[in-house]
């Protein structure tokens, strides 16, 4: 199993809107082959900061199956405009 980790810095004051959009976007990621589970956690010390943890069967499930899918465009449209800076995504096993 592969753990995808992304620290998300949300533009100031947009956390509530981000959470609403993420609620919709999580349906997209959860529908993809190789998806196992995910957690989105809000930082206690820093406002507008989150960590996203996604478990995948393989790194290819994330990098190819999800990121190269047509549904990824919907994910991007829902979420990517909230990030500043754009998050670095890393994978762990």
Phi and psi restraints in degrees (range 20) as a CNS / XPLOR table:
assign (resid 1 and name C) (resid 2 and name N)
       (resid 2 and name CA) (resid 2 and name C) 1.0 -115.5 20.0 2
assign (resid 2 and name N) (resid 2 and name CA)
       (resid 2 and name C) (resid 3 and name N) 1.0 134.7 20.0 2
assign (resid 2 and name C) (resid 3 and name N)
       (resid 3 and name CA) (resid 3 and name C) 1.0 -105.6 20.0 2
assign (resid 3 and name N) (resid 3 and name CA)
       (resid 3 and name C) (resid 4 and name N) 1.0 118.8 20.0 2
assign (resid 3 and name C) (resid 4 and name N)
       (resid 4 and name CA) (resid 4 and name C) 1.0 -88.9 20.0 2
assign (resid 4 and name N) (resid 4 and name CA)
       (resid 4 and name C) (resid 5 and name N) 1.0 131.7 20.0 2
assign (resid 4 and name C) (resid 5 and name N)
       (resid 5 and name CA) (resid 5 and name C) 1.0 -126.6 20.0 2
assign (resid 5 and name N) (resid 5 and name CA)
       (resid 5 and name C) (resid 6 and name N) 1.0 127.4 20.0 2
assign (resid 5 and name C) (resid 6 and name N)
       (resid 6 and name CA) (resid 6 and name C) 1.0 -137.2 20.0 2
assign (resid 6 and name N) (resid 6 and name CA)
       (resid 6 and name C) (resid 7 and name N) 1.0 127.1 20.0 2
assign (resid 6 and name C) (resid 7 and name N)
       (resid 7 and name CA) (resid 7 and name C) 1.0 -90.6 20.0 2
assign (resid 7 and name N) (resid 7 and name CA)
       (resid 7 and name C) (resid 8 and name N) 1.0 123.8 20.0 2
assign (resid 7 and name C) (resid 8 and name N)
       (resid 8 and name CA) (resid 8 and name C) 1.0 -110.6 20.0 2
assign (resid 8 and name N) (resid 8 and name CA)
       (resid 8 and name C) (resid 9 and name N) 1.0 117.3 20.0 2
assign (resid 8 and name C) (resid 9 and name N)
       (resid 9 and name CA) (resid 9 and name C) 1.0 -101.0 20.0 2
assign (resid 9 and name N) (resid 9 and name CA)
       (resid 9 and name C) (resid 10 and name N) 1.0 115.2 20.0 2
assign (resid 9 and name C) (resid 10 and name N)
       (resid 10 and name CA) (resid 10 and name C) 1.0 -94.3 20.0 2
assign (resid 10 and name N) (resid 10 and name CA)
       (resid 10 and name C) (resid 11 and name N) 1.0 140.8 20.0 2
assign (resid 10 and name C) (resid 11 and name N)
       (resid 11 and name CA) (resid 11 and name C) 1.0 -54.3 20.0 2
assign (resid 11 and name N) (resid 11 and name CA)
       (resid 11 and name C) (resid 12 and name N) 1.0 139.6 20.0 2
assign (resid 11 and name C) (resid 12 and name N)
       (resid 12 and name CA) (resid 12 and name C) 1.0 -49.9 20.0 2
assign (resid 12 and name N) (resid 12 and name CA)
       (resid 12 and name C) (resid 13 and name N) 1.0 128.9 20.0 2
assign (resid 12 and name C) (resid 13 and name N)
       (resid 13 and name CA) (resid 13 and name C) 1.0 82.8 20.0 2
assign (resid 13 and name N) (resid 13 and name CA)
       (resid 13 and name C) (resid 14 and name N) 1.0 2.4 20.0 2
assign (resid 13 and name C) (resid 14 and name N)
       (resid 14 and name CA) (resid 14 and name C) 1.0 -107.6 20.0 2
assign (resid 14 and name N) (resid 14 and name CA)
       (resid 14 and name C) (resid 15 and name N) 1.0 11.6 20.0 2
assign (resid 14 and name C) (resid 15 and name N)
       (resid 15 and name CA) (resid 15 and name C) 1.0 -59.5 20.0 2
assign (resid 15 and name N) (resid 15 and name CA)
       (resid 15 and name C) (resid 16 and name N) 1.0 -43.2 20.0 2
assign (resid 15 and name C) (resid 16 and name N)
       (resid 16 and name CA) (resid 16 and name C) 1.0 -62.1 20.0 2
assign (resid 16 and name N) (resid 16 and name CA)
       (resid 16 and name C) (resid 17 and name N) 1.0 -44.8 20.0 2
assign (resid 16 and name C) (resid 17 and name N)
       (resid 17 and name CA) (resid 17 and name C) 1.0 -64.0 20.0 2
assign (resid 17 and name N) (resid 17 and name CA)
       (resid 17 and name C) (resid 18 and name N) 1.0 -40.6 20.0 2
assign (resid 17 and name C) (resid 18 and name N)
       (resid 18 and name CA) (resid 18 and name C) 1.0 -59.1 20.0 2
assign (resid 18 and name N) (resid 18 and name CA)
       (resid 18 and name C) (resid 19 and name N) 1.0 -46.2 20.0 2
assign (resid 18 and name C) (resid 19 and name N)
       (resid 19 and name CA) (resid 19 and name C) 1.0 -61.5 20.0 2
assign (resid 19 and name N) (resid 19 and name CA)
       (resid 19 and name C) (resid 20 and name N) 1.0 -39.0 20.0 2
assign (resid 19 and name C) (resid 20 and name N)
       (resid 20 and name CA) (resid 20 and name C) 1.0 -64.3 20.0 2
assign (resid 20 and name N) (resid 20 and name CA)
       (resid 20 and name C) (resid 21 and name N) 1.0 -45.8 20.0 2
assign (resid 20 and name C) (resid 21 and name N)
       (resid 21 and name CA) (resid 21 and name C) 1.0 -65.3 20.0 2
assign (resid 21 and name N) (resid 21 and name CA)
       (resid 21 and name C) (resid 22 and name N) 1.0 -39.5 20.0 2
assign (resid 21 and name C) (resid 22 and name N)
       (resid 22 and name CA) (resid 22 and name C) 1.0 -64.6 20.0 2
assign (resid 22 and name N) (resid 22 and name CA)
       (resid 22 and name C) (resid 23 and name N) 1.0 -35.5 20.0 2
assign (resid 22 and name C) (resid 23 and name N)
       (resid 23 and name CA) (resid 23 and name C) 1.0 -57.5 20.0 2
assign (resid 23 and name N) (resid 23 and name CA)
       (resid 23 and name C) (resid 24 and name N) 1.0 -37.2 20.0 2
assign (resid 23 and name C) (resid 24 and name N)
       (resid 24 and name CA) (resid 24 and name C) 1.0 -76.9 20.0 2
assign (resid 24 and name N) (resid 24 and name CA)
       (resid 24 and name C) (resid 25 and name N) 1.0 -43.5 20.0 2
assign (resid 24 and name C) (resid 25 and name N)
       (resid 25 and name CA) (resid 25 and name C) 1.0 -65.6 20.0 2
assign (resid 25 and name N) (resid 25 and name CA)
       (resid 25 and name C) (resid 26 and name N) 1.0 -31.5 20.0 2
assign (resid 25 and name C) (resid 26 and name N)
       (resid 26 and name CA) (resid 26 and name C) 1.0 -63.3 20.0 2
assign (resid 26 and name N) (resid 26 and name CA)
       (resid 26 and name C) (resid 27 and name N) 1.0 -24.2 20.0 2
assign (resid 26 and name C) (resid 27 and name N)
       (resid 27 and name CA) (resid 27 and name C) 1.0 -66.6 20.0 2
assign (resid 27 and name N) (resid 27 and name CA)
       (resid 27 and name C) (resid 28 and name N) 1.0 -32.7 20.0 2
assign (resid 27 and name C) (resid 28 and name N)
       (resid 28 and name CA) (resid 28 and name C) 1.0 -67.5 20.0 2
assign (resid 28 and name N) (resid 28 and name CA)
       (resid 28 and name C) (resid 29 and name N) 1.0 -52.6 20.0 2
assign (resid 28 and name C) (resid 29 and name N)
       (resid 29 and name CA) (resid 29 and name C) 1.0 -65.4 20.0 2
assign (resid 29 and name N) (resid 29 and name CA)
       (resid 29 and name C) (resid 30 and name N) 1.0 -37.4 20.0 2
assign (resid 29 and name C) (resid 30 and name N)
       (resid 30 and name CA) (resid 30 and name C) 1.0 -67.8 20.0 2
assign (resid 30 and name N) (resid 30 and name CA)
       (resid 30 and name C) (resid 31 and name N) 1.0 -17.4 20.0 2
assign (resid 30 and name C) (resid 31 and name N)
       (resid 31 and name CA) (resid 31 and name C) 1.0 -88.2 20.0 2
assign (resid 31 and name N) (resid 31 and name CA)
       (resid 31 and name C) (resid 32 and name N) 1.0 -7.0 20.0 2
assign (resid 31 and name C) (resid 32 and name N)
       (resid 32 and name CA) (resid 32 and name C) 1.0 -83.9 20.0 2
assign (resid 32 and name N) (resid 32 and name CA)
       (resid 32 and name C) (resid 33 and name N) 1.0 145.1 20.0 2
assign (resid 32 and name C) (resid 33 and name N)
       (resid 33 and name CA) (resid 33 and name C) 1.0 -59.6 20.0 2
assign (resid 33 and name N) (resid 33 and name CA)
       (resid 33 and name C) (resid 34 and name N) 1.0 137.9 20.0 2
assign (resid 33 and name C) (resid 34 and name N)
       (resid 34 and name CA) (resid 34 and name C) 1.0 88.5 20.0 2
assign (resid 34 and name N) (resid 34 and name CA)
       (resid 34 and name C) (resid 35 and name N) 1.0 -10.8 20.0 2
assign (resid 34 and name C) (resid 35 and name N)
       (resid 35 and name CA) (resid 35 and name C) 1.0 -69.9 20.0 2
assign (resid 35 and name N) (resid 35 and name CA)
       (resid 35 and name C) (resid 36 and name N) 1.0 137.3 20.0 2
assign (resid 35 and name C) (resid 36 and name N)
       (resid 36 and name CA) (resid 36 and name C) 1.0 -112.1 20.0 2
assign (resid 36 and name N) (resid 36 and name CA)
       (resid 36 and name C) (resid 37 and name N) 1.0 -54.2 20.0 2
assign (resid 36 and name C) (resid 37 and name N)
       (resid 37 and name CA) (resid 37 and name C) 1.0 -168.4 20.0 2
assign (resid 37 and name N) (resid 37 and name CA)
       (resid 37 and name C) (resid 38 and name N) 1.0 168.4 20.0 2
assign (resid 37 and name C) (resid 38 and name N)
       (resid 38 and name CA) (resid 38 and name C) 1.0 -151.6 20.0 2
assign (resid 38 and name N) (resid 38 and name CA)
       (resid 38 and name C) (resid 39 and name N) 1.0 161.1 20.0 2
assign (resid 38 and name C) (resid 39 and name N)
       (resid 39 and name CA) (resid 39 and name C) 1.0 -141.1 20.0 2
assign (resid 39 and name N) (resid 39 and name CA)
       (resid 39 and name C) (resid 40 and name N) 1.0 137.3 20.0 2
assign (resid 39 and name C) (resid 40 and name N)
       (resid 40 and name CA) (resid 40 and name C) 1.0 -117.2 20.0 2
assign (resid 40 and name N) (resid 40 and name CA)
       (resid 40 and name C) (resid 41 and name N) 1.0 122.1 20.0 2
assign (resid 40 and name C) (resid 41 and name N)
       (resid 41 and name CA) (resid 41 and name C) 1.0 -121.5 20.0 2
assign (resid 41 and name N) (resid 41 and name CA)
       (resid 41 and name C) (resid 42 and name N) 1.0 135.5 20.0 2
assign (resid 41 and name C) (resid 42 and name N)
       (resid 42 and name CA) (resid 42 and name C) 1.0 -90.2 20.0 2
assign (resid 42 and name N) (resid 42 and name CA)
       (resid 42 and name C) (resid 43 and name N) 1.0 134.4 20.0 2
assign (resid 42 and name C) (resid 43 and name N)
       (resid 43 and name CA) (resid 43 and name C) 1.0 -67.5 20.0 2
assign (resid 43 and name N) (resid 43 and name CA)
       (resid 43 and name C) (resid 44 and name N) 1.0 138.3 20.0 2
assign (resid 43 and name C) (resid 44 and name N)
       (resid 44 and name CA) (resid 44 and name C) 1.0 -80.4 20.0 2
assign (resid 44 and name N) (resid 44 and name CA)
       (resid 44 and name C) (resid 45 and name N) 1.0 -38.4 20.0 2
assign (resid 44 and name C) (resid 45 and name N)
       (resid 45 and name CA) (resid 45 and name C) 1.0 -83.9 20.0 2
assign (resid 45 and name N) (resid 45 and name CA)
       (resid 45 and name C) (resid 46 and name N) 1.0 -28.5 20.0 2
assign (resid 45 and name C) (resid 46 and name N)
       (resid 46 and name CA) (resid 46 and name C) 1.0 -124.0 20.0 2
assign (resid 46 and name N) (resid 46 and name CA)
       (resid 46 and name C) (resid 47 and name N) 1.0 119.3 20.0 2
assign (resid 46 and name C) (resid 47 and name N)
       (resid 47 and name CA) (resid 47 and name C) 1.0 -63.8 20.0 2
assign (resid 47 and name N) (resid 47 and name CA)
       (resid 47 and name C) (resid 48 and name N) 1.0 146.1 20.0 2
assign (resid 47 and name C) (resid 48 and name N)
       (resid 48 and name CA) (resid 48 and name C) 1.0 66.9 20.0 2
assign (resid 48 and name N) (resid 48 and name CA)
       (resid 48 and name C) (resid 49 and name N) 1.0 27.9 20.0 2
assign (resid 48 and name C) (resid 49 and name N)
       (resid 49 and name CA) (resid 49 and name C) 1.0 -128.8 20.0 2
assign (resid 49 and name N) (resid 49 and name CA)
       (resid 49 and name C) (resid 50 and name N) 1.0 137.5 20.0 2
assign (resid 49 and name C) (resid 50 and name N)
       (resid 50 and name CA) (resid 50 and name C) 1.0 -137.4 20.0 2
assign (resid 50 and name N) (resid 50 and name CA)
       (resid 50 and name C) (resid 51 and name N) 1.0 162.9 20.0 2
assign (resid 50 and name C) (resid 51 and name N)
       (resid 51 and name CA) (resid 51 and name C) 1.0 -123.2 20.0 2
assign (resid 51 and name N) (resid 51 and name CA)
       (resid 51 and name C) (resid 52 and name N) 1.0 134.9 20.0 2
assign (resid 51 and name C) (resid 52 and name N)
       (resid 52 and name CA) (resid 52 and name C) 1.0 -113.0 20.0 2
assign (resid 52 and name N) (resid 52 and name CA)
       (resid 52 and name C) (resid 53 and name N) 1.0 124.3 20.0 2
assign (resid 52 and name C) (resid 53 and name N)
       (resid 53 and name CA) (resid 53 and name C) 1.0 -118.5 20.0 2
assign (resid 53 and name N) (resid 53 and name CA)
       (resid 53 and name C) (resid 54 and name N) 1.0 123.5 20.0 2
assign (resid 53 and name C) (resid 54 and name N)
       (resid 54 and name CA) (resid 54 and name C) 1.0 -128.4 20.0 2
assign (resid 54 and name N) (resid 54 and name CA)
       (resid 54 and name C) (resid 55 and name N) 1.0 126.6 20.0 2
assign (resid 54 and name C) (resid 55 and name N)
       (resid 55 and name CA) (resid 55 and name C) 1.0 -94.2 20.0 2
assign (resid 55 and name N) (resid 55 and name CA)
       (resid 55 and name C) (resid 56 and name N) 1.0 129.4 20.0 2
assign (resid 55 and name C) (resid 56 and name N)
       (resid 56 and name CA) (resid 56 and name C) 1.0 -123.7 20.0 2
assign (resid 56 and name N) (resid 56 and name CA)
       (resid 56 and name C) (resid 57 and name N) 1.0 153.7 20.0 2
assign (resid 56 and name C) (resid 57 and name N)
       (resid 57 and name CA) (resid 57 and name C) 1.0 -65.1 20.0 2
assign (resid 57 and name N) (resid 57 and name CA)
       (resid 57 and name C) (resid 58 and name N) 1.0 -44.2 20.0 2
assign (resid 57 and name C) (resid 58 and name N)
       (resid 58 and name CA) (resid 58 and name C) 1.0 -139.4 20.0 2
assign (resid 58 and name N) (resid 58 and name CA)
       (resid 58 and name C) (resid 59 and name N) 1.0 162.0 20.0 2
assign (resid 58 and name C) (resid 59 and name N)
       (resid 59 and name CA) (resid 59 and name C) 1.0 -65.1 20.0 2
assign (resid 59 and name N) (resid 59 and name CA)
       (resid 59 and name C) (resid 60 and name N) 1.0 -32.4 20.0 2
assign (resid 59 and name C) (resid 60 and name N)
       (resid 60 and name CA) (resid 60 and name C) 1.0 -64.2 20.0 2
assign (resid 60 and name N) (resid 60 and name CA)
       (resid 60 and name C) (resid 61 and name N) 1.0 -33.7 20.0 2
assign (resid 60 and name C) (resid 61 and name N)
       (resid 61 and name CA) (resid 61 and name C) 1.0 -58.7 20.0 2
assign (resid 61 and name N) (resid 61 and name CA)
       (resid 61 and name C) (resid 62 and name N) 1.0 -37.0 20.0 2
assign (resid 61 and name C) (resid 62 and name N)
       (resid 62 and name CA) (resid 62 and name C) 1.0 -81.1 20.0 2
assign (resid 62 and name N) (resid 62 and name CA)
       (resid 62 and name C) (resid 63 and name N) 1.0 -55.8 20.0 2
assign (resid 62 and name C) (resid 63 and name N)
       (resid 63 and name CA) (resid 63 and name C) 1.0 -67.8 20.0 2
assign (resid 63 and name N) (resid 63 and name CA)
       (resid 63 and name C) (resid 64 and name N) 1.0 -35.2 20.0 2
assign (resid 63 and name C) (resid 64 and name N)
       (resid 64 and name CA) (resid 64 and name C) 1.0 -107.3 20.0 2
assign (resid 64 and name N) (resid 64 and name CA)
       (resid 64 and name C) (resid 65 and name N) 1.0 -57.1 20.0 2
assign (resid 64 and name C) (resid 65 and name N)
       (resid 65 and name CA) (resid 65 and name C) 1.0 -60.4 20.0 2
assign (resid 65 and name N) (resid 65 and name CA)
       (resid 65 and name C) (resid 66 and name N) 1.0 -38.0 20.0 2
assign (resid 65 and name C) (resid 66 and name N)
       (resid 66 and name CA) (resid 66 and name C) 1.0 -93.4 20.0 2
assign (resid 66 and name N) (resid 66 and name CA)
       (resid 66 and name C) (resid 67 and name N) 1.0 -56.8 20.0 2
assign (resid 66 and name C) (resid 67 and name N)
       (resid 67 and name CA) (resid 67 and name C) 1.0 -66.5 20.0 2
assign (resid 67 and name N) (resid 67 and name CA)
       (resid 67 and name C) (resid 68 and name N) 1.0 -22.1 20.0 2
assign (resid 67 and name C) (resid 68 and name N)
       (resid 68 and name CA) (resid 68 and name C) 1.0 -103.7 20.0 2
assign (resid 68 and name N) (resid 68 and name CA)
       (resid 68 and name C) (resid 69 and name N) 1.0 10.4 20.0 2
assign (resid 68 and name C) (resid 69 and name N)
       (resid 69 and name CA) (resid 69 and name C) 1.0 -87.9 20.0 2
assign (resid 69 and name N) (resid 69 and name CA)
       (resid 69 and name C) (resid 70 and name N) 1.0 155.6 20.0 2
assign (resid 69 and name C) (resid 70 and name N)
       (resid 70 and name CA) (resid 70 and name C) 1.0 -59.8 20.0 2
assign (resid 70 and name N) (resid 70 and name CA)
       (resid 70 and name C) (resid 71 and name N) 1.0 -32.2 20.0 2
assign (resid 70 and name C) (resid 71 and name N)
       (resid 71 and name CA) (resid 71 and name C) 1.0 -66.0 20.0 2
assign (resid 71 and name N) (resid 71 and name CA)
       (resid 71 and name C) (resid 72 and name N) 1.0 -24.2 20.0 2
assign (resid 71 and name C) (resid 72 and name N)
       (resid 72 and name CA) (resid 72 and name C) 1.0 -61.7 20.0 2
assign (resid 72 and name N) (resid 72 and name CA)
       (resid 72 and name C) (resid 73 and name N) 1.0 -31.5 20.0 2
assign (resid 72 and name C) (resid 73 and name N)
       (resid 73 and name CA) (resid 73 and name C) 1.0 -63.4 20.0 2
assign (resid 73 and name N) (resid 73 and name CA)
       (resid 73 and name C) (resid 74 and name N) 1.0 -36.3 20.0 2
assign (resid 73 and name C) (resid 74 and name N)
       (resid 74 and name CA) (resid 74 and name C) 1.0 -67.6 20.0 2
assign (resid 74 and name N) (resid 74 and name CA)
       (resid 74 and name C) (resid 75 and name N) 1.0 -42.0 20.0 2
assign (resid 74 and name C) (resid 75 and name N)
       (resid 75 and name CA) (resid 75 and name C) 1.0 -57.3 20.0 2
assign (resid 75 and name N) (resid 75 and name CA)
       (resid 75 and name C) (resid 76 and name N) 1.0 -49.3 20.0 2
assign (resid 75 and name C) (resid 76 and name N)
       (resid 76 and name CA) (resid 76 and name C) 1.0 -59.2 20.0 2
assign (resid 76 and name N) (resid 76 and name CA)
       (resid 76 and name C) (resid 77 and name N) 1.0 -45.0 20.0 2
assign (resid 76 and name C) (resid 77 and name N)
       (resid 77 and name CA) (resid 77 and name C) 1.0 -63.4 20.0 2
assign (resid 77 and name N) (resid 77 and name CA)
       (resid 77 and name C) (resid 78 and name N) 1.0 -35.2 20.0 2
assign (resid 77 and name C) (resid 78 and name N)
       (resid 78 and name CA) (resid 78 and name C) 1.0 -74.8 20.0 2
assign (resid 78 and name N) (resid 78 and name CA)
       (resid 78 and name C) (resid 79 and name N) 1.0 -35.2 20.0 2
assign (resid 78 and name C) (resid 79 and name N)
       (resid 79 and name CA) (resid 79 and name C) 1.0 -119.9 20.0 2
assign (resid 79 and name N) (resid 79 and name CA)
       (resid 79 and name C) (resid 80 and name N) 1.0 -34.7 20.0 2
assign (resid 79 and name C) (resid 80 and name N)
       (resid 80 and name CA) (resid 80 and name C) 1.0 -63.3 20.0 2
assign (resid 80 and name N) (resid 80 and name CA)
       (resid 80 and name C) (resid 81 and name N) 1.0 -25.4 20.0 2
assign (resid 80 and name C) (resid 81 and name N)
       (resid 81 and name CA) (resid 81 and name C) 1.0 -74.6 20.0 2
assign (resid 81 and name N) (resid 81 and name CA)
       (resid 81 and name C) (resid 82 and name N) 1.0 -7.7 20.0 2
assign (resid 81 and name C) (resid 82 and name N)
       (resid 82 and name CA) (resid 82 and name C) 1.0 -85.0 20.0 2
assign (resid 82 and name N) (resid 82 and name CA)
       (resid 82 and name C) (resid 83 and name N) 1.0 -19.6 20.0 2
assign (resid 82 and name C) (resid 83 and name N)
       (resid 83 and name CA) (resid 83 and name C) 1.0 -85.0 20.0 2
assign (resid 83 and name N) (resid 83 and name CA)
       (resid 83 and name C) (resid 84 and name N) 1.0 136.4 20.0 2
assign (resid 83 and name C) (resid 84 and name N)
       (resid 84 and name CA) (resid 84 and name C) 1.0 -156.9 20.0 2
assign (resid 84 and name N) (resid 84 and name CA)
       (resid 84 and name C) (resid 85 and name N) 1.0 104.4 20.0 2
assign (resid 84 and name C) (resid 85 and name N)
       (resid 85 and name CA) (resid 85 and name C) 1.0 -78.8 20.0 2
assign (resid 85 and name N) (resid 85 and name CA)
       (resid 85 and name C) (resid 86 and name N) 1.0 174.7 20.0 2
assign (resid 85 and name C) (resid 86 and name N)
       (resid 86 and name CA) (resid 86 and name C) 1.0 -67.4 20.0 2
assign (resid 86 and name N) (resid 86 and name CA)
       (resid 86 and name C) (resid 87 and name N) 1.0 136.2 20.0 2
assign (resid 86 and name C) (resid 87 and name N)
       (resid 87 and name CA) (resid 87 and name C) 1.0 -70.1 20.0 2
assign (resid 87 and name N) (resid 87 and name CA)
       (resid 87 and name C) (resid 88 and name N) 1.0 148.8 20.0 2
assign (resid 87 and name C) (resid 88 and name N)
       (resid 88 and name CA) (resid 88 and name C) 1.0 -88.4 20.0 2
assign (resid 88 and name N) (resid 88 and name CA)
       (resid 88 and name C) (resid 89 and name N) 1.0 130.1 20.0 2
assign (resid 88 and name C) (resid 89 and name N)
       (resid 89 and name CA) (resid 89 and name C) 1.0 -108.6 20.0 2
assign (resid 89 and name N) (resid 89 and name CA)
       (resid 89 and name C) (resid 90 and name N) 1.0 129.7 20.0 2
assign (resid 89 and name C) (resid 90 and name N)
       (resid 90 and name CA) (resid 90 and name C) 1.0 -125.3 20.0 2
assign (resid 90 and name N) (resid 90 and name CA)
       (resid 90 and name C) (resid 91 and name N) 1.0 158.5 20.0 2
assign (resid 90 and name C) (resid 91 and name N)
       (resid 91 and name CA) (resid 91 and name C) 1.0 -121.8 20.0 2
assign (resid 91 and name N) (resid 91 and name CA)
       (resid 91 and name C) (resid 92 and name N) 1.0 141.4 20.0 2
assign (resid 91 and name C) (resid 92 and name N)
       (resid 92 and name CA) (resid 92 and name C) 1.0 -131.9 20.0 2
assign (resid 92 and name N) (resid 92 and name CA)
       (resid 92 and name C) (resid 93 and name N) 1.0 149.2 20.0 2
